[in-house]
């Protein structure tokens, strides 16, 4: 994966959004919206389910505290890779985009209860999530569908200077690691805890409500590392974090980020996938990735349920 510094816009949340891909974002309570362009693609709009087309809006659940993928500007407007990509998809579908900020572990339940139409929040496509299997291996619901749009991996983030000499998952044994609950990183840490126990070197896994709390534990030494998606881990090594953290070890478990769709909405899933494919073909997708210096995670086409 790419290790060069993030661009200025991605390094400093709170700066005014560039006009491209973000103009028109408005705060409304806990949600933010963008109006559709008048030149929505008619053939794609015809694929949108009638109820959504009539409403004229796509409500998208997101945990807006995960820069540079999803976060809020100082004025509350959504920013990052996902809001920019959603705005471009909404333009093609002729729909207004409305982001609804909520905890990460509420995204899939909110989707299944139809409180939102989609979820976009660095959600990783996995077969367990497709099949509704929770972290404990139990079936907890009907599952969801995914439209894959970006490849990421898990990185290990440690305190600057790496005082505990962490260099991979095995070196976490005998220590504590901090992760955001409900994430693929939590699953990786739990699996590693099982591996560590075979060597009689306990790994404590601290599952926290958000990544800010995980970073705080690394900063104060409560945990030796935070497992995180590469784009976010890399961002946390930047100047905006005061040089407090660094990456260590190899990338772990490449996986796709995906737009998350209710299994009961195959028409909407198809419309979103077709719109993403068009953005890839017309170059707008690449322009969005370049804007956030995330081009190394580019996909060549929209894949439905491609996760493992």
C-alpha positions as a Markdown table, in Angstrom:
| # | Residue | x | y | z |
|---|---|---|---|---|
| 1 | Unk | 0.0 | 0.0 | 0.0 |
| 2 | Unk | 0.9 | 3.6 | -0.5 |
| 3 | Unk | 2.9 | 5.3 | 2.3 |
| 4 | Unk | 3.3 | 8.9 | 1.1 |
| 5 | Unk | 1.7 | 11.7 | 3.2 |
| 6 | Unk | -1.9 | 12.5 | 2.7 |
| 7 | Unk | -2.8 | 15.6 | 0.7 |
| 8 | Unk | -3.3 | 18.9 | 2.5 |
| 9 | Unk | -7.1 | 18.6 | 2.4 |
| 10 | Unk | -7.1 | 15.1 | 3.9 |
| 11 | Unk | -4.5 | 16.0 | 6.6 |
| 12 | Unk | -6.5 | 18.8 | 8.2 |
| 13 | Unk | -10.2 | 18.0 | 9.0 |
| 14 | Unk | -12.1 | 21.2 | 9.6 |
| 15 | Unk | -10.8 | 23.1 | 6.6 |
| 16 | Unk | -13.4 | 24.1 | 4.1 |
| 17 | Unk | -14.3 | 21.4 | 1.6 |
| 18 | Unk | -13.1 | 21.9 | -1.9 |
| 19 | Unk | -15.9 | 22.7 | -4.3 |
| 20 | Unk | -15.4 | 19.5 | -6.4 |
| 21 | Unk | -17.7 | 16.7 | -5.2 |
| 22 | Unk | -18.8 | 18.4 | -2.0 |
| 23 | Unk | -20.5 | 21.7 | -2.9 |
| 24 | Unk | -24.1 | 21.9 | -1.6 |
| 25 | Unk | -23.6 | 19.8 | 1.6 |
| 26 | Unk | -25.9 | 21.1 | 4.2 |
| 27 | Unk | -26.3 | 20.3 | 7.9 |
| 28 | Unk | -29.7 | 19.3 | 9.1 |
| 29 | Unk | -29.9 | 18.0 | 12.6 |
| 30 | Unk | -27.9 | 14.8 | 12.8 |
| 31 | Unk | -28.0 | 14.5 | 9.0 |
| 32 | Unk | -26.3 | 16.2 | 6.1 |
| 33 | Unk | -27.6 | 16.5 | 2.6 |
| 34 | Unk | -26.5 | 17.2 | -1.0 |
| 35 | Unk | -28.9 | 18.2 | -3.8 |
| 36 | Unk | -28.8 | 16.2 | -7.0 |
| 37 | Unk | -27.5 | 17.8 | -10.2 |
| 38 | Unk | -30.0 | 18.5 | -12.9 |
| 39 | Unk | -28.1 | 16.3 | -15.3 |
| 40 | Unk | -28.8 | 12.9 | -13.5 |
| 41 | Unk | -28.4 | 10.0 | -15.9 |
| 42 | Unk | -31.9 | 9.0 | -17.0 |
| 43 | Unk | -31.1 | 5.3 | -17.7 |
| 44 | Unk | -29.6 | 4.9 | -14.2 |
| 45 | Unk | -32.4 | 6.9 | -12.6 |
| 46 | Unk | -34.9 | 4.5 | -14.1 |
| 47 | Unk | -33.2 | 1.6 | -12.2 |
| 48 | Unk | -33.8 | 3.3 | -8.8 |
| 49 | Unk | -36.8 | 1.7 | -6.9 |
| 50 | Unk | -39.9 | 3.7 | -7.4 |
| 51 | Unk | -40.3 | 4.5 | -3.7 |
| 52 | Unk | -36.8 | 6.0 | -3.5 |
| 53 | Unk | -37.2 | 7.8 | -6.8 |
| 54 | Unk | -40.4 | 9.3 | -5.5 |
| 55 | Unk | -38.8 | 10.4 | -2.3 |
| 56 | Unk | -35.9 | 11.9 | -4.2 |
| 57 | Unk | -33.3 | 11.2 | -1.5 |
| 58 | Unk | -30.9 | 8.5 | -0.4 |
| 59 | Unk | -30.4 | 8.4 | 3.3 |
| 60 | Unk | -27.0 | 7.0 | 4.1 |
| 61 | Unk | -25.9 | 5.9 | 7.5 |
| 62 | Unk | -22.3 | 6.7 | 8.4 |
| 63 | Unk | -20.1 | 7.0 | 11.4 |
| 64 | Unk | -18.6 | 10.4 | 10.7 |
| 65 | Unk | -15.5 | 10.1 | 12.8 |
| 66 | Unk | -13.0 | 8.1 | 10.7 |
| 67 | Unk | -10.9 | 10.5 | 8.7 |
| 68 | Unk | -10.0 | 10.5 | 5.8 |
| 69 | Unk | -12.8 | 8.1 | 4.8 |
| 70 | Unk | -15.7 | 9.7 | 6.7 |
| 71 | Unk | -15.6 | 12.7 | 9.1 |
| 72 | Unk | -17.2 | 16.0 | 9.8 |
| 73 | Unk | -15.8 | 19.4 | 8.9 |
| 74 | Unk | -15.8 | 22.1 | 11.6 |
| 75 | Unk | -19.3 | 23.3 | 10.4 |
| 76 | Unk | -20.7 | 19.7 | 10.7 |
| 77 | Unk | -20.7 | 18.9 | 7.0 |
| 78 | Unk | -19.6 | 15.3 | 6.0 |
| 79 | Unk | -16.2 | 15.0 | 4.3 |
| 80 | Unk | -14.0 | 12.3 | 3.1 |
| 81 | Unk | -13.8 | 9.5 | 0.5 |
| 82 | Unk | -17.3 | 8.2 | 1.2 |
| 83 | Unk | -19.2 | 11.5 | 1.1 |
| 84 | Unk | -17.5 | 12.5 | -2.1 |
| 85 | Unk | -18.3 | 9.1 | -3.7 |
| 86 | Unk | -21.9 | 9.2 | -2.5 |
| 87 | Unk | -22.3 | 12.7 | -3.9 |
| 88 | Unk | -21.1 | 11.5 | -7.3 |
| 89 | Unk | -23.4 | 8.4 | -7.2 |
| 90 | Unk | -26.4 | 10.6 | -6.2 |
| 91 | Unk | -25.7 | 12.9 | -9.1 |
| 92 | Unk | -25.9 | 10.0 | -11.6 |
| 93 | Unk | -29.1 | 8.7 | -9.9 |
| 94 | Unk | -30.7 | 12.1 | -9.7 |
| 95 | Unk | -31.1 | 11.8 | -6.0 |
| 96 | Unk | -30.3 | 14.1 | -3.0 |
| 97 | Unk | -27.8 | 12.5 | -0.6 |
| 98 | Unk | -28.5 | 12.7 | 3.1 |
| 99 | Unk | -25.9 | 11.4 | 5.6 |
| 100 | Unk | -27.1 | 10.3 | 9.0 |
| 101 | Unk | -24.4 | 10.1 | 11.6 |
| 102 | Unk | -24.6 | 7.1 | 14.0 |
| 103 | Unk | -22.3 | 4.7 | 15.8 |
| 104 | Unk | -20.6 | 2.1 | 13.6 |
| 105 | Unk | -22.3 | -0.9 | 15.2 |
| 106 | Unk | -25.7 | 0.6 | 14.6 |
| 107 | Unk | -25.3 | 0.8 | 10.8 |
| 108 | Unk | -26.5 | -2.6 | 9.7 |
| 109 | Unk | -29.4 | -2.7 | 12.2 |
| 110 | Unk | -30.5 | 0.8 | 11.0 |
| 111 | Unk | -30.3 | -0.5 | 7.4 |
| 112 | Unk | -32.3 | -3.6 | 8.2 |
| 113 | Unk | -35.0 | -1.6 | 10.0 |
| 114 | Unk | -35.2 | 0.8 | 7.0 |
| 115 | Unk | -34.1 | 3.8 | 9.0 |
| 116 | Unk | -31.5 | 4.4 | 6.2 |
| 117 | Unk | -31.3 | 3.3 | 2.6 |
| 118 | Unk | -27.6 | 2.6 | 2.5 |
| 119 | Unk | -24.6 | 2.5 | 4.8 |
| 120 | Unk | -21.2 | 4.0 | 3.7 |
| 121 | Unk | -18.7 | 4.1 | 6.5 |
| 122 | Unk | -15.6 | 2.1 | 5.6 |
| 123 | Unk | -17.7 | -1.0 | 6.0 |
| 124 | Unk | -15.7 | -4.1 | 5.0 |
| 125 | Unk | -17.5 | -6.7 | 2.9 |
| 126 | Unk | -17.3 | -10.1 | 4.6 |
| 127 | Unk | -19.2 | -13.3 | 4.1 |
| 128 | Unk | -20.2 | -13.3 | 7.7 |
| 129 | Unk | -21.9 | -9.9 | 7.3 |
| 130 | Unk | -23.4 | -11.1 | 4.0 |
| 131 | Unk | -25.0 | -14.0 | 5.9 |
| 132 | Unk | -25.9 | -12.2 | 9.1 |
| 133 | Unk | -23.4 | -13.9 | 11.3 |
| 134 | Unk | -22.2 | -11.9 | 14.3 |
| 135 | Unk | -18.8 | -11.8 | 16.0 |
| 136 | Unk | -19.7 | -14.8 | 18.2 |
| 137 | Unk | -20.5 | -17.0 | 15.1 |
| 138 | Unk | -24.3 | -16.7 | 15.7 |
| 139 | Unk | -26.9 | -15.9 | 13.1 |
| 140 | Unk | -28.2 | -12.5 | 14.1 |
| 141 | Unk | -30.2 | -11.4 | 11.1 |
| 142 | Unk | -30.7 | -11.9 | 7.3 |
| 143 | Unk | -27.4 | -10.3 | 6.4 |
| 144 | Unk | -26.8 | -7.5 | 3.9 |
| 145 | Unk | -25.6 | -7.1 | 0.3 |
| 146 | Unk | -22.4 | -5.2 | -0.6 |
| 147 | Unk | -21.2 | -3.1 | -3.6 |
| 148 | Unk | -17.4 | -3.1 | -3.3 |
| 149 | Unk | -15.7 | 0.1 | -4.1 |
| 150 | Unk | -12.2 | 0.2 | -2.6 |
| 151 | Unk | -9.5 | -2.2 | -1.3 |
| 152 | Unk | -8.0 | -1.7 | 2.1 |
| 153 | Unk | -6.0 | -3.7 | 4.6 |
| 154 | Unk | -5.4 | -3.7 | 8.4 |
| 155 | Unk | -2.4 | -1.9 | 9.8 |
| 156 | Unk | -0.8 | -1.9 | 13.3 |
| 157 | Unk | -0.6 | 1.6 | 14.8 |
| 158 | Unk | 1.8 | 2.1 | 17.8 |
| 159 | Unk | 3.1 | 5.0 | 19.8 |
| 160 | Unk | 5.8 | 7.0 | 18.0 |
| 161 | Unk | 9.2 | 5.4 | 18.7 |
| 162 | Unk | 7.5 | 2.0 | 19.0 |
| 163 | Unk | 8.7 | 1.5 | 22.7 |
| 164 | Unk | 7.4 | -2.1 | 22.9 |
| 165 | Unk | 9.1 | -3.1 | 19.6 |
| 166 | Unk | 5.9 | -4.3 | 18.1 |
| 167 | Unk | 6.5 | -5.7 | 14.5 |
| 168 | Unk | 3.5 | -7.9 | 13.8 |
| 169 | Unk | 0.5 | -9.7 | 15.3 |
| 170 | Unk | 2.6 | -12.2 | 17.2 |
| 171 | Unk | 4.6 | -9.5 | 19.0 |
| 172 | Unk | 1.3 | -8.3 | 20.5 |
| 173 | Unk | 1.1 | -11.4 | 22.7 |
| 174 | Unk | 1.6 | -10.6 | 26.3 |
| 175 | Unk | 0.2 | -7.1 | 25.8 |
| 176 | Unk | -3.1 | -5.2 | 25.3 |
| 177 | Unk | -4.4 | -4.1 | 21.9 |
| 178 | Unk | -7.2 | -1.5 | 21.4 |
| 179 | Unk | -9.8 | -1.8 | 18.6 |
| 180 | Unk | -13.1 | -0.4 | 17.7 |
| 181 | Unk | -15.9 | -2.9 | 18.5 |
| 182 | Unk | -17.9 | -4.4 | 15.7 |
| 183 | Unk | -15.0 | -4.1 | 13.2 |
| 184 | Unk | -13.0 | -6.5 | 11.2 |
| 185 | Unk | -10.0 | -5.4 | 13.3 |
| 186 | Unk | -11.8 | -6.6 | 16.4 |
| 187 | Unk | -12.2 | -10.0 | 14.8 |
| 188 | Unk | -8.5 | -10.1 | 13.8 |
| 189 | Unk | -7.5 | -9.2 | 17.4 |
| 190 | Unk | -9.8 | -11.9 | 18.9 |
| 191 | Unk | -8.3 | -14.5 | 16.6 |
| 192 | Unk | -4.8 | -13.4 | 17.5 |
| 193 | Unk | -5.7 | -13.6 | 21.2 |
| 194 | Unk | -6.5 | -17.3 | 20.6 |
| 195 | Unk | -3.2 | -17.8 | 19.0 |
| 196 | Unk | -1.4 | -16.0 | 21.8 |
| 197 | Unk | -3.1 | -18.2 | 24.4 |
| 198 | Unk | -1.4 | -21.3 | 22.9 |
| 199 | Unk | 1.9 | -19.8 | 23.8 |
| 200 | Unk | 0.7 | -18.9 | 27.4 |
| 201 | Unk | 1.1 | -15.2 | 26.5 |
| 202 | Unk | -2.3 | -13.6 | 27.0 |
| 203 | Unk | -3.4 | -10.8 | 24.6 |
| 204 | Unk | -6.0 | -8.5 | 26.1 |
| 205 | Unk | -8.3 | -7.1 | 23.5 |
| 206 | Unk | -9.9 | -3.8 | 24.5 |
| 207 | Unk | -13.0 | -3.3 | 22.3 |
| 208 | Unk | -14.0 | 0.4 | 22.5 |
| 209 | Unk | -16.9 | 2.4 | 21.2 |
| 210 | Unk | -14.8 | 4.4 | 18.7 |
| 211 | Unk | -11.3 | 4.7 | 17.3 |
| 212 | Unk | -10.6 | 7.9 | 19.2 |
| 213 | Unk | -10.8 | 5.9 | 22.4 |
| 214 | Unk | -8.5 | 3.3 | 21.0 |
| 215 | Unk | -6.0 | 5.9 | 20.0 |
| 216 | Unk | -6.1 | 7.4 | 23.5 |
| 217 | Unk | -5.2 | 4.0 | 25.0 |
| 218 | Unk | -2.2 | 3.8 | 22.7 |
| 219 | Unk | -1.2 | 7.3 | 23.6 |
| 220 | Unk | -1.3 | 6.8 | 27.3 |
| 221 | Unk | 0.2 | 3.3 | 27.2 |
| 222 | Unk | -2.9 | 1.3 | 28.3 |
| 223 | Unk | -2.6 | -0.6 | 25.0 |
| 224 | Unk | 0.6 | -1.1 | 22.9 |
| 225 | Unk | -1.2 | -0.9 | 19.6 |
| 226 | Unk | -4.4 | 0.0 | 17.7 |
| 227 | Unk | -5.5 | -2.1 | 14.7 |
| 228 | Unk | -7.1 | 0.0 | 12.1 |
| 229 | Unk | -7.9 | 0.3 | 8.3 |
| 230 | Unk | -4.8 | 1.4 | 6.5 |
| 231 | Unk | -6.1 | 4.8 | 5.2 |
| 232 | Unk | -7.2 | 5.8 | 8.7 |
| 233 | Unk | -4.0 | 4.4 | 10.4 |
| 234 | Unk | -1.9 | 6.3 | 7.9 |
| 235 | Unk | -3.9 | 9.5 | 8.5 |
| 236 | Unk | -3.2 | 9.1 | 12.3 |
| 237 | Unk | 0.5 | 9.2 | 11.7 |
| 238 | Unk | 0.1 | 12.7 | 10.1 |
| 239 | Unk | 0.8 | 16.1 | 11.5 |
| 240 | Unk | -2.8 | 16.6 | 12.6 |
| 241 | Unk | -2.1 | 13.9 | 15.2 |
| 242 | Unk | 0.9 | 15.7 | 16.5 |
| 243 | Unk | 3.4 | 12.9 | 15.4 |
| 244 | Unk | 2.3 | 10.7 | 18.3 |
| 245 | Unk | 1.8 | 7.5 | 16.3 |
| 246 | Unk | 3.6 | 5.4 | 13.7 |
| 247 | Unk | 2.8 | 2.3 | 11.6 |
| 248 | Unk | 4.7 | -1.0 | 12.1 |
| 249 | Unk | 4.7 | -4.4 | 10.5 |
| 250 | Unk | 3.1 | -5.6 | 7.3 |
| 251 | Unk | -0.4 | -5.0 | 5.9 |
| 252 | Unk | -2.8 | -7.6 | 7.2 |
| 253 | Unk | -5.8 | -9.1 | 5.4 |
| 254 | Unk | -6.7 | -7.2 | 2.3 |
| 255 | Unk | -10.4 | -6.6 | 2.1 |
| 256 | Unk | -12.9 | -4.4 | 0.2 |
| 257 | Unk | -14.8 | -1.4 | 1.5 |
| 258 | Unk | -18.4 | -1.7 | 0.3 |
| 259 | Unk | -21.6 | 0.3 | 0.1 |
| 260 | Unk | -24.0 | -1.7 | 2.3 |
| 261 | Unk | -27.5 | -2.4 | 1.0 |
| 262 | Unk | -30.5 | -4.2 | 2.5 |
| 263 | Unk | -31.0 | -7.6 | 1.0 |
| 264 | Unk | -34.6 | -6.7 | 0.4 |
| 265 | Unk | -33.5 | -3.9 | -2.0 |
| 266 | Unk | -31.9 | -5.7 | -5.0 |
| 267 | Unk | -33.0 | -3.0 | -7.4 |
| 268 | Unk | -31.3 | -0.3 | -5.3 |
| 269 | Unk | -28.2 | -2.5 | -5.1 |
| 270 | Unk | -28.1 | -2.9 | -8.9 |
| 271 | Unk | -28.6 | 0.9 | -9.5 |
| 272 | Unk | -25.8 | 1.8 | -7.1 |
| 273 | Unk | -23.5 | -0.8 | -8.7 |
| 274 | Unk | -24.3 | 0.5 | -12.2 |
| 275 | Unk | -23.7 | 4.1 | -11.1 |
| 276 | Unk | -20.3 | 3.1 | -9.5 |
| 277 | Unk | -19.3 | 1.4 | -12.7 |
| 278 | Unk | -20.1 | 4.5 | -14.7 |
| 279 | Unk | -18.0 | 6.6 | -12.4 |
| 280 | Unk | -15.1 | 4.2 | -12.8 |
| 281 | Unk | -15.4 | 4.4 | -16.6 |
| 282 | Unk | -15.8 | 8.1 | -16.9 |
| 283 | Unk | -12.8 | 8.9 | -14.6 |
| 284 | Unk | -14.7 | 10.6 | -11.8 |
| 285 | Unk | -13.9 | 7.7 | -9.4 |
| 286 | Unk | -10.2 | 8.1 | -10.0 |
| 287 | Unk | -10.4 | 11.8 | -9.5 |
| 288 | Unk | -12.1 | 11.3 | -6.1 |
| 289 | Unk | -9.5 | 8.8 | -5.0 |
| 290 | Unk | -6.7 | 11.2 | -6.0 |
| 291 | Unk | -8.4 | 14.0 | -4.1 |
| 292 | Unk | -7.8 | 11.9 | -0.9 |
| 293 | Unk | -4.5 | 10.3 | -2.0 |
| 294 | Unk | -6.1 | 6.9 | -1.8 |
| 295 | Unk | -5.6 | 5.8 | -5.5 |
| 296 | Unk | -3.7 | 2.6 | -4.5 |
| 297 | Unk | -7.0 | 1.1 | -3.3 |
| 298 | Unk | -8.8 | 1.6 | -6.6 |
| 299 | Unk | -11.0 | -1.2 | -7.9 |
| 300 | Unk | -11.5 | -1.8 | -11.7 |
| 301 | Unk | -15.3 | -2.5 | -11.5 |
| 302 | Unk | -18.2 | -2.6 | -9.0 |
| 303 | Unk | -18.4 | -6.1 | -7.5 |
| 304 | Unk | -21.4 | -7.3 | -5.6 |
| 305 | Unk | -20.6 | -9.4 | -2.5 |
| 306 | Unk | -16.9 | -9.9 | -3.4 |
| 307 | Unk | -15.7 | -10.1 | 0.2 |
| 308 | Unk | -14.5 | -13.3 | 2.0 |
